[in-house]
Amino acid sequence: MKKTSYLTQGAVIAAAYFALCMLVAPIAYGPIQFRISEALMLLPALTPAGVPGLFVGCLLFNLLNPAALGPIDVIFGSLATLIAAILTRQMALRLSPSIPNMKLSHVKTWLLPLPSVISNGLIVGGYLLFLLPDTVVTVGAVLLNMLSIAVCEAVVVYVIGIPLLFILKKSPAILRLSGWGEA
């Protein structure tokens, strides 16, 4: 993939992630959060530029988050997104080499959201309660929060992200731009 195309794709993905978060900011943070932008977490399956794009978009939103949860959220929330994006990219590459043009089957596509669900559930769910004021933190509360974050993430990536991925995979222009089939 050409460097200019890669940088452009990454910038567009970062901007889209950030803009979607800002649009739904009141429900994009907290123990029950529906970041609509997380539907983009499957883009690394289509383009390697999805990895830095999602990371930068998440980092920017966490820096400018209206809830101002501080450096822990900026660092670890963004790290959770980066880990999920890398694992999604690697999973897509490993699941698809035997399929012509690296097209994932519908069944295998349903596995792609797992890194995002698990990473956000464990990492964000693990620290979030410690950052919220007037919150009693117990082991049970943290475990419940991890589950809550994972379920919210699953709703977004499965209900919005999977259909979005299917639509994008069927678009010849998107496939050409994404470099799908390139290493």
N, C-alpha and C positions, 0 to 999 in steps of 0.2 A: 504494500500500500504506500502511495506517495506520502511524504512527510506533510505537505500542505493539506492534503485531504484528511490525513489522520488528525492533525491539529484542528482543522475546521470541524470535523465530526465531533471531536472531544469537546470543543467549545460550545457547539450547538447542544450537545447532550447536557453539559454542565448548566447552560442557560435554561434549558427546558426543565431540568430537575429543580433548579432554584425557583424559577417562575411558578411551577406547579406547587411547590411548598409554600410560597408566599400567598398564593391564591387561597389556600386552605389552612393558613397558619394557625387559627384557633384549634384545629383538630390535628395538627401535625406534630404535637409534642405532648408529653404527659403519659400516665400509665395506660390510657386508652388513646392510641394515636392512629389516625388514618392518613398517612402521607401518600397522597395520590401519586406523587412523584416516584414512589417505590415501584410503580408499575413499569418504570423504565429499567428496573434492575435486571431485566432479561436481555437488554441490548448487548451486553458483552457476548452473547451467543451469536450475534450477527456481525459485530465489529470489535476489534481489539480496542478501538478508541472509546468504547463504552466504559472500560475500566477507569482510566483517568477522568473521563467526563463525569461519571457518577460520583467519584471521589471528590472532585473539585466542587461540583454542585452541592453536595452534602456539606462539605466543609464551609462553603460560603453561607449556606442557610444556617448552619449551626453557629457560625460567627455572628450573624445578624439576627438570630432567632429572637422574636419578640418576648419569649419567656426568659431569655438571658440566663441559661442554666450554667454558664461558665466554662472554664477551660477543660474540665473533665468531659463534658458533653461534646465540646468541639473536637477534642482528641479522640476519645473512645467511640463516639457516635460515628465520626468520619472513618475511623479505623474499621468499625463493623461493616460499613458500606464498602470500603476497599477490599476487605477480606472476602465478602460475599461476591463482589464483582469479579475478583480474580478466580474464585472457585467456580463461579458460573461459567466464565470463559473456558477454564480448564475442563469442566464437565462437558460443555458443548463440544469441545474438540475431541475428547475421549469417546463420547457417545456416537460420534458421527463419522469416523474415518472410513468405515466400510460402506457408507451410503454415498452414491454419486453426488458430486457437487456439494458435499457436506450438508445435505439437507437432513434435518432431524425428523424422525418419525413422530407422529402425534403422541404416541405413548412415551417416548423418551423426552419429549418436550415438557411433559408434566413433571419431570424430575428437576428441571432447571430452577424453579423457585426455592428449592430446599436450602441452598446455601444462604440465601437472603433471610428466609424464615428462621433458620437456626442461628445464624450469626447475630441478627438483631435481637432475637429472643434472649439468647445467652448474654451477650455483651451489654446491649442497651437495657434490657430488662434487669440485668444484674446490678447496674449502678444507679439507675434513674431515681429510685425512691430516696437515695441518699442526698440527692440534689434538690428535692422538693421540700419547701418549708412546711413546718408543722406536720411532718409525717412520722409516724411511729414505724421504725424499721425492725422487723423480725425476720427470721429465716423463712417462715411461712409467707410473710408479705412479699419478700423478694422472689420466692418461687412462684407465687401467684402473679406477680408483676412480669416475670419472665414468660409465663404462659400467656398473659394478656398481650404483651408486645408481639409474641410469636403468632398468636391468632389474628391480631390486627394486620400484621405483615402478610400473613397467608391470604387473608381476605383480599387485600389489594393486589398482590402479585398473581393470585390465581383468577380472581374475578375480572380484573382489568388487564394485568400484564400478559397473561397467556393469550387472550383474544387479540391484544395489540401485537404480540409476536407473530401470531398466525397471519394477521393482516400484512404486517411488514414483510414476512417471508414470501408472500405471494406477489409482492410488488417488484417487478423487474428493475425498476429504477432504484429502489432501495437496495436490492441485492447487488446491483452494479456499484452503487456508491459505497456500500458497506465493505466491499472486497470479500464477500462471502465466498468461501472456497480457497481463499489465500491463507497462508499460514499465520 
